[in-house]
């Protein structure tokens, strides 16, 4: 395994992490900004008001994108194991 192989592997792993985490983080960000806006308008400063909607949205997004995310992770793992088996040629 050369430096190029290792860098390519790390780059693919980081990209996959961003793709898998993106929908959940994006939805949490949108919900957080929306709730913060409503809190600023109504002057209600309750911590659970920001936490609970983010948790619910994250769970729903995980349910909706779980199959796709699992498929991507499976393909990456299979490619990694194949490369290990043939010796990174």
VENHURA-V106699 format. One record per helix or strand. SS is the DSSP state (H for helix, E for strand). FROM is the first residue (numbers start at 1). LEN is the number of residues. If there is no record, write none. Layout:
<<SS | FROM | LEN> <SS | FROM | LEN>>
//
This chain:
<<H | 3 | 40> <H | 47 | 40>>
//
